[in-house]
Amino acid sequence: MFSSVTNHEPASSYGAIIRVLPGIFGDRPKEFQTLADQKELYYTLFSCKGSGKSAKSSSVVGHAEVPLHSIKFPIFRNALIDPQNRAVL
């Protein structure tokens, strides 16, 4: 599975915004731009800082330009939880 960092503010406590890209690969692609140009599966926040095992959970394997359709900052939604039954609204 591959992802692409689209926004990263070093001062942010949220971490980087990454696009999780489609596909599961047995071998590392030789060229990443074609993969990066595809529509992402989803966006998520990801801490690029870490130590120990968490630092080994990801690594830089290539570089590609972020496509124009993915440059705009994505909208994140925050779930509301019903305090009576703890159901997500």
MIDOSE-1310 file (N, C-alpha, C; in nm, 2 decimals, decimal comma, always signed):
residues 89
mfss	+0,08/-0,12/+0,00/+0,00/+0,00/+0,00/+0,09/+0,12/+0,00; +0,05/+0,22/-0,08/+0,13/+0,34/-0,09/+0,04/+0,46/-0,06; +0,11/+0,57/-0,01/+0,04/+0,69/+0,02/+0,12/+0,81/-0,02; +0,06/+0,92/-0,02/+0,13/+1,04/-0,07/+0,10/+1,16/+0,03
vtnh	+0,21/+1,22/+0,08/+0,19/+1,34/+0,16/+0,15/+1,46/+0,08; +0,03/+1,52/+0,11/-0,01/+1,63/+0,03/+0,01/+1,76/+0,10; +0,00/+1,77/+0,23/+0,01/+1,89/+0,31/+0,09/+1,85/+0,44; +0,19/+1,93/+0,47/+0,26/+1,91/+0,60/+0,30/+2,04/+0,66
epas	+0,25/+2,07/+0,78/+0,29/+2,19/+0,85/+0,37/+2,14/+0,97; +0,50/+2,17/+0,97/+0,58/+2,12/+1,08/+0,53/+2,16/+1,22; +0,47/+2,28/+1,23/+0,42/+2,33/+1,36/+0,29/+2,27/+1,40; +0,22/+2,20/+1,31/+0,09/+2,14/+1,34/+0,10/+2,02/+1,43
syga	+0,01/+2,01/+1,53/+0,00/+1,90/+1,62/-0,07/+1,78/+1,55; -0,14/+1,80/+1,44/-0,21/+1,70/+1,37/-0,13/+1,61/+1,29; -0,02/+1,65/+1,24/+0,07/+1,57/+1,15/+0,04/+1,61/+1,01; +0,09/+1,52/+0,92/+0,07/+1,55/+0,78/-0,06/+1,49/+0,73
iirv	-0,11/+1,55/+0,62/-0,22/+1,49/+0,55/-0,17/+1,40/+0,44; -0,22/+1,28/+0,44/-0,17/+1,19/+0,34/-0,29/+1,13/+0,26; -0,27/+1,11/+0,13/-0,37/+1,04/+0,04/-0,33/+0,89/+0,04; -0,42/+0,81/+0,07/-0,40/+0,66/+0,06/-0,43/+0,62/-0,08
lpgi	-0,34/+0,57/-0,15/-0,36/+0,54/-0,29/-0,41/+0,40/-0,32; -0,48/+0,38/-0,43/-0,54/+0,24/-0,45/-0,43/+0,14/-0,49; -0,47/+0,02/-0,46/-0,38/-0,10/-0,50/-0,30/-0,16/-0,39; -0,28/-0,29/-0,40/-0,19/-0,36/-0,31/-0,09/-0,42/-0,40
fgdr	+0,04/-0,40/-0,37/+0,15/-0,44/-0,47/+0,24/-0,54/-0,41; +0,27/-0,64/-0,48/+0,37/-0,74/-0,44/+0,51/-0,69/-0,45; +0,53/-0,60/-0,55/+0,66/-0,54/-0,57/+0,65/-0,39/-0,58; +0,75/-0,32/-0,54/+0,75/-0,17/-0,55/+0,74/-0,13/-0,69
pkef	+0,65/-0,04/-0,72/+0,64/+0,02/-0,86/+0,77/+0,09/-0,89; +0,81/+0,08/-1,02/+0,94/+0,14/-1,06/+0,91/+0,29/-1,09; +0,79/+0,33/-1,11/+0,75/+0,47/-1,15/+0,63/+0,50/-1,06; +0,64/+0,62/-0,99/+0,53/+0,65/-0,90/+0,43/+0,76/-0,95
qtla	+0,46/+0,83/-1,05/+0,37/+0,94/-1,10/+0,24/+0,88/-1,14; +0,24/+0,77/-1,22/+0,11/+0,71/-1,26/+0,02/+0,67/-1,14; +0,08/+0,62/-1,04/+0,01/+0,58/-0,92/-0,04/+0,71/-0,85; +0,04/+0,81/-0,83/+0,01/+0,93/-0,77/-0,10/+1,01/-0,84
dqke	-0,11/+0,99/-0,97/-0,22/+1,06/-1,05/-0,36/+1,00/-1,03; -0,37/+0,88/-0,97/-0,50/+0,82/-0,95/-0,58/+0,89/-0,84; -0,70/+0,87/-0,84/-0,79/+0,92/-0,73/-0,76/+0,84/-0,61; -0,74/+0,91/-0,50/-0,71/+0,84/-0,37/-0,83/+0,77/-0,32
lyyt	-0,80/+0,67/-0,23/-0,91/+0,60/-0,16/-0,97/+0,68/-0,05; -0,88/+0,75/+0,02/-0,92/+0,84/+0,13/-0,80/+0,93/+0,17; -0,83/+1,03/+0,25/-0,73/+1,11/+0,32/-0,73/+1,08/+0,46; -0,61/+1,10/+0,53/-0,61/+1,08/+0,67/-0,49/+1,16/+0,73
lfsc	-0,49/+1,18/+0,86/-0,38/+1,25/+0,92/-0,28/+1,14/+0,97; -0,16/+1,18/+0,96/-0,05/+1,08/+0,98/+0,07/+1,15/+1,05; +0,11/+1,11/+1,16/+0,23/+1,17/+1,23/+0,35/+1,12/+1,16; +0,43/+1,21/+1,10/+0,56/+1,17/+1,04/+0,67/+1,16/+1,14
kgsg	+0,64/+1,20/+1,26/+0,74/+1,19/+1,37/+0,72/+1,05/+1,44; +0,82/+1,00/+1,50/+0,80/+0,88/+1,57/+0,93/+0,82/+1,62; +0,92/+0,72/+1,70/+1,04/+0,66/+1,75/+1,01/+0,51/+1,76; +1,11/+0,43/+1,76/+1,09/+0,29/+1,78/+1,02/+0,22/+1,67
ksak	+0,93/+0,14/+1,70/+0,85/+0,06/+1,60/+0,77/+0,15/+1,51; +0,71/+0,26/+1,56/+0,62/+0,34/+1,48/+0,70/+0,41/+1,37; +0,83/+0,44/+1,40/+0,91/+0,51/+1,29/+0,94/+0,42/+1,18; +0,93/+0,29/+1,20/+0,95/+0,19/+1,09/+0,83/+0,15/+1,01
sssv	+0,71/+0,21/+1,05/+0,59/+0,17/+0,99/+0,57/+0,23/+0,85; +0,66/+0,33/+0,82/+0,65/+0,39/+0,68/+0,79/+0,44/+0,64; +0,81/+0,45/+0,51/+0,94/+0,50/+0,46/+0,92/+0,56/+0,32; +1,01/+0,65/+0,29/+1,00/+0,72/+0,16/+1,06/+0,62/+0,05
vgha	+0,98/+0,59/-0,05/+1,02/+0,50/-0,15/+1,03/+0,56/-0,29; +0,98/+0,68/-0,30/+0,98/+0,75/-0,43/+0,92/+0,89/-0,42; +0,92/+0,96/-0,53/+0,87/+1,10/-0,53/+0,78/+1,11/-0,65; +0,68/+1,19/-0,64/+0,59/+1,22/-0,75/+0,52/+1,35/-0,72
evpl	+0,48/+1,42/-0,82/+0,41/+1,55/-0,80/+0,26/+1,52/-0,75; +0,21/+1,60/-0,66/+0,07/+1,58/-0,62/-0,01/+1,63/-0,73; -0,11/+1,55/-0,78/-0,19/+1,60/-0,89/-0,28/+1,72/-0,85; -0,32/+1,80/-0,95/-0,40/+1,91/-0,92/-0,53/+1,88/-0,85
hsik	-0,59/+1,77/-0,88/-0,72/+1,74/-0,81/-0,70/+1,70/-0,66; -0,58/+1,69/-0,62/-0,56/+1,65/-0,48/-0,49/+1,76/-0,40; -0,46/+1,88/-0,45/-0,39/+1,98/-0,38/-0,48/+2,05/-0,28; -0,60/+2,07/-0,31/-0,70/+2,14/-0,22/-0,70/+2,07/-0,09
fpif	-0,71/+2,15/+0,02/-0,71/+2,09/+0,15/-0,84/+2,01/+0,17; -0,84/+1,88/+0,21/-0,96/+1,81/+0,22/-1,05/+1,85/+0,34; -1,18/+1,82/+0,34/-1,26/+1,84/+0,45/-1,26/+1,72/+0,54; -1,24/+1,74/+0,66/-1,25/+1,63/+0,76/-1,37/+1,64/+0,84
rnal	-1,44/+1,54/+0,87/-1,56/+1,54/+0,95/-1,53/+1,49/+1,09; -1,60/+1,54/+1,19/-1,59/+1,50/+1,32/-1,72/+1,44/+1,37; -1,72/+1,32/+1,41/-1,84/+1,25/+1,45/-1,89/+1,30/+1,58; -2,02/+1,31/+1,59/-2,09/+1,34/+1,72/-2,14/+1,21/+1,78
idpq	-2,12/+1,21/+1,91/-2,16/+1,09/+1,98/-2,27/+1,12/+2,08; -2,38/+1,04/+2,07/-2,49/+1,06/+2,16/-2,45/+1,02/+2,30; -2,46/+1,11/+2,39/-2,41/+1,08/+2,53/-2,49/+0,98/+2,60; -2,62/+0,96/+2,56/-2,70/+0,86/+2,63/-2,67/+0,71/+2,59
nrav	-2,65/+0,69/+2,46/-2,63/+0,55/+2,42/-2,49/+0,53/+2,35; -2,41/+0,64/+2,34/-2,28/+0,64/+2,28/-2,28/+0,60/+2,13; -2,39/+0,61/+2,07/-2,40/+0,59/+1,92/-2,34/+0,70/+1,85; -2,28/+0,68/+1,74/-2,22/+0,78/+1,65/-2,34/+0,83/+1,56
l	-2,35/+0,97/+1,57/-2,46/+1,03/+1,49/-2,42/+1,07/+1,35
